[in-house]
Amino acid sequence: MEEFIPGFIFAFIGCYIFLPLFLWFARFWGLYTIVKEGHCHIYLLFGQVLGVIKEPGLYFLPWTLGLKAPIVHMLGACEVIDTRLDQEYLRSQPVNSEEGAPMGIGIWYEMFINNPVSYKFKNADPRTSLSTNVRSSSVRCLSNMKLNDMLEDRHPMSLKVRQEVMPQAADWGYQVGSVYIRKVHFRDARMIAQIEEKVVNRLRQVTSAIKQDGVNQVSIITSTAENEAAAEFAKAAAVRPKIVGEALQEISRDPEISSALFEILEAQKLVEGKSQIVMIPSGTPVLRQLLAAEGLEHEEPVPAPKPGNPGGATPAKRKTS
């Protein structure tokens, strides 16, 4: 335990104090450097490029730059350039179509630095210059195109802009990757309103035409069905008397069935007529009383003549009320 504590203290001091100081002095005298991924180191001395390190890793500078490595760190400079893939989007670049319509084009492109020396020394602001070059190339290449091609064929437009931009971009140390025309739109508000109005009117015409066609189809189907139904009803009306006559002829062969049928039909007609029916039991003097109450006259037979009545004449009838 007594040996562990002093060893721990010396290790702590060595790792957290002396080792960082040693590494700092080593970097100060240009003994080593660390290049991160996606970065590039350019070593300059008195305006001249002594070396360029593009690959990431740990480098021993006297082996890479020679004996000038300490002098570079004291009297020269080390430029660190980011070479990772970058991208930019240019919105609504003004372009005129062949028909004279003012159009706006959105251009998306990606680029990365493949020549750090040209990027550093051939242009003071290469990124802005590349953006300006893409703008001017898009206007130069895409102007006076037909409106239909401009709205539909975006891939050929993208290839045309990329081919126009690449030579100048390579001179500035850039490698242009994908170029894509993302958006093509109208820039004039009045033209947009007119196009919207035309589209709305066209949609209304198409909708009304579809509705009218549907109504016509329904009318054709309805008229066809009505014609077929009328023909079938006419056939049924023509056949009905024959069928009824044959049935009545078959029924009239049996008098009992015939009389029962007609009684049933008569009763059915009475029921369907919704008339008031008074049922009077047989063998009761109710009918005579009702007739007497209504003041109706009816004939009563006169009593038969007595046997002594001369001439044997027929007795007369007497009316009562």
KOLLOSE-120681 format. One record per residue (C-alpha): y negated, z negated, x; residue number from 1. Coordinates in steps of 0.25 Angstrom, whole numbers, always signed. Example, Ala and Ser with C-alpha at 12.3 -4.5 7.8 and 13.67 -1.06 7.14 Angstrom:
     py     pz     px  seq
    +18    -31    +49    1
     +4    -29    +55    2
//
This chain:
     py     pz     px  seq
     +0     +0     +0    1
     -9     -3    +12    2
     -7    +11    +18    3
     -8    +18     +4    4
    -23    +13     +1    5
    -29    +18    +14    6
    -21    +31    +13    7
    -26    +33     -1    8
    -41    +30     +3    9
    -40    +40    +15   10
    -34    +51     +6   11
    -44    +49     -4   12
    -56    +50     +6   13
    -50    +62    +13   14
    -47    +70     +0   15
    -60    +67     -8   16
    -70    +66     +4   17
    -65    +72    +17   18
    -57    +84    +11   19
    -69    +89     +2   20
    -79    +88    +14   21
    -69    +95    +23   22
    -68   +107    +13   23
    -83   +107    +11   24
    -85   +109    +26   25
    -74   +119    +27   26
    -81   +128    +16   27
    -94   +125    +22   28
    -90   +131    +36   29
    -83   +143    +28   30
    -68   +139    +31   31
    -63   +142    +18   32
    -66   +146     +3   33
    -60   +146    -10   34
    -61   +159    -19   35
    -59   +156    -34   36
    -52   +166    -43   37
    -61   +177    -48   38
    -72   +175    -38   39
    -75   +182    -25   40
    -82   +176    -12   41
    -92   +185     -4   42
    -96   +180    +10   43
   -109   +185    +15   44
   -116   +183    +28   45
   -130   +189    +31   46
   -129   +199    +20   47
   -115   +204    +24   48
   -102   +202    +16   49
    -92   +195    +26   50
    -81   +194    +16   51
    -76   +194     +1   52
    -65   +185     -4   53
    -60   +190    -18   54
    -47   +183    -20   55
    -46   +169    -24   56
    -41   +158    -15   57
    -43   +149     -2   58
    -49   +157    +10   59
    -51   +153    +24   60
    -64   +160    +27   61
    -63   +161    +42   62
    -50   +169    +40   63
    -57   +177    +29   64
    -71   +179    +35   65
    -69   +176    +49   66
    -78   +167    +58   67
    -90   +170    +50   68
    -85   +161    +39   69
    -93   +149    +43   70
   -105   +157    +45   71
   -104   +163    +31   72
   -104   +150    +25   73
   -116   +145    +33   74
   -125   +157    +33   75
   -119   +167    +23   76
   -115   +166     +9   77
   -103   +166     +0   78
   -104   +173    -14   79
    -94   +170    -25   80
    -93   +181    -35   81
    -86   +179    -48   82
    -76   +191    -50   83
    -70   +187    -63   84
    -69   +196    -75   85
    -82   +196    -83   86
    -86   +203    -96   87
    -99   +206   -104   88
   -102   +211   -117   89
   -114   +220   -120   90
   -119   +220   -134   91
   -125   +231   -143   92
   -128   +241   -132   93
   -137   +252   -139   94
   -130   +266   -140   95
   -133   +278   -149   96
   -122   +286   -155   97
   -122   +301   -156   98
   -127   +301   -170   99
   -139   +292   -165  100
   -134   +279   -171  101
   -139   +267   -163  102
   -126   +259   -159  103
   -123   +246   -151  104
   -111   +245   -142  105
   -105   +232   -137  106
    -99   +233   -123  107
    -89   +223   -117  108
    -85   +225   -103  109
    -78   +216    -92  110
    -81   +217    -77  111
    -77   +210    -64  112
    -82   +210    -50  113
    -73   +218    -40  114
    -83   +220    -29  115
    -90   +207    -26  116
    -98   +213    -15  117
   -104   +225    -23  118
   -106   +215    -34  119
   -114   +206    -25  120
   -123   +216    -17  121
   -124   +229    -25  122
   -131   +223    -37  123
   -140   +211    -40  124
   -135   +209    -54  125
   -122   +217    -56  126
   -118   +211    -69  127
   -131   +215    -76  128
   -130   +228    -69  129
   -116   +230    -75  130
   -120   +226    -89  131
   -132   +236    -88  132
   -123   +247    -83  133
   -113   +245    -95  134
   -125   +245   -105  135
   -130   +258    -99  136
   -116   +264    -98  137
   -113   +261   -112  138
   -126   +267   -117  139
   -124   +280   -108  140
   -109   +282   -112  141
   -109   +278   -127  142
   -122   +284   -132  143
   -121   +297   -140  144
   -107   +294   -144  145
   -102   +298   -158  146
   -104   +286   -168  147
    -89   +287   -172  148
    -84   +287   -158  149
    -94   +275   -154  150
    -88   +267   -166  151
    -73   +270   -164  152
    -70   +274   -149  153
    -74   +262   -141  154
    -63   +263   -131  155
    -68   +276   -125  156
    -82   +271   -125  157
    -78   +258   -117  158
    -71   +267   -107  159
    -83   +276   -105  160
    -92   +264   -103  161
    -82   +258    -93  162
    -81   +271    -85  163
    -97   +272    -84  164
    -99   +257    -80  165
    -88   +256    -69  166
    -93   +264    -57  167
   -107   +256    -57  168
   -100   +243    -60  169
    -91   +245    -48  170
   -103   +248    -39  171
   -108   +234    -43  172
    -94   +227    -40  173
    -90   +226    -54  174
    -77   +231    -60  175
    -78   +234    -75  176
    -66   +231    -84  177
    -65   +234    -98  178
    -77   +239   -106  179
    -76   +239   -121  180
    -85   +243   -132  181
    -84   +231   -142  182
    -94   +234   -153  183
   -101   +247   -158  184
   -112   +244   -169  185
   -125   +250   -175  186
   -138   +244   -170  187
   -147   +249   -181  188
   -148   +240   -193  189
   -152   +251   -203  190
   -140   +259   -198  191
   -130   +247   -200  192
   -136   +245   -214  193
   -134   +260   -218  194
   -120   +260   -213  195
   -117   +247   -220  196
   -123   +253   -233  197
   -114   +266   -231  198
   -102   +258   -229  199
   -104   +249   -241  200
   -107   +262   -250  201
    -94   +268   -244  202
    -86   +256   -247  203
    -92   +256   -261  204
    -88   +271   -263  205
    -74   +268   -258  206
    -72   +256   -267  207
    -77   +264   -279  208
    -68   +275   -276  209
    -56   +266   -275  210
    -60   +259   -288  211
    -61   +273   -295  212
    -48   +278   -289  213
    -41   +265   -294  214
    -47   +267   -308  215
    -43   +281   -309  216
    -29   +277   -304  217
    -28   +266   -315  218
    -33   +276   -326  219
    -23   +287   -322  220
    -12   +276   -323  221
    -17   +271   -336  222
    -18   +284   -342  223
     -4   +288   -337  224
     +2   +276   -343  225
     -6   +278   -356  226
     -1   +292   -357  227
    +13   +288   -355  228
    +12   +276   -365  229
     +6   +285   -375  230
    +18   +295   -374  231
    +28   +284   -375  232
    +21   +278   -387  233
    +21   +292   -394  234
    +35   +294   -391  235
    +38   +280   -397  236
    +30   +283   -409  237
    +37   +296   -411  238
    +51   +289   -410  239
    +47   +277   -418  240
    +49   +284   -432  241
    +62   +289   -429  242
    +67   +276   -424  243
    +62   +269   -436  244
    +67   +279   -446  245
    +81   +278   -439  246
    +81   +263   -440  247
    +77   +263   -455  248
    +87   +274   -458  249
    +98   +265   -451  250
    +93   +253   -459  251
    +92   +259   -472  252
   +107   +262   -472  253
   +109   +247   -476  254
   +100   +243   -488  255
   +101   +228   -486  256
    +96   +230   -471  257
    +85   +240   -476  258
    +80   +230   -487  259
    +80   +219   -477  260
    +72   +227   -467  261
    +62   +231   -476  262
    +60   +217   -482  263
    +58   +212   -468  264
    +48   +223   -465  265
    +41   +219   -478  266
    +40   +205   -474  267
    +36   +208   -460  268
    +24   +216   -465  269
    +20   +205   -475  270
    +20   +195   -463  271
    +12   +205   -454  272
     +2   +207   -466  273
     -2   +192   -465  274
     -3   +192   -481  275
     -1   +179   -489  276
    +13   +178   -495  277
    +16   +168   -506  278
    +31   +164   -507  279
    +35   +160   -522  280
    +49   +155   -524  281
    +57   +162   -535  282
    +60   +156   -548  283
    +47   +149   -549  284
    +35   +151   -559  285
    +25   +150   -548  286
    +22   +165   -549  287
    +19   +165   -564  288
    +10   +153   -562  289
     +2   +160   -551  290
     +1   +173   -559  291
     -4   +164   -571  292
    -14   +157   -562  293
    -19   +171   -556  294
    -21   +176   -571  295
    -12   +187   -569  296
     -5   +193   -582  297
    +10   +195   -582  298
    +19   +200   -594  299
    +28   +190   -601  300
    +39   +195   -609  301
    +38   +194   -624  302
    +49   +186   -631  303
    +60   +195   -637  304
    +59   +199   -651  305
    +67   +191   -661  306
    +79   +198   -667  307
    +71   +200   -680  308
    +60   +209   -674  309
    +60   +222   -681  310
    +61   +235   -673  311
    +67   +229   -661  312
    +54   +233   -654  313
    +52   +228   -640  314
    +43   +216   -639  315
    +29   +217   -633  316
    +25   +210   -620  317
    +14   +200   -619  318
     +4   +198   -608  319
     +0   +185   -604  320
     -9   +181   -594  321
//
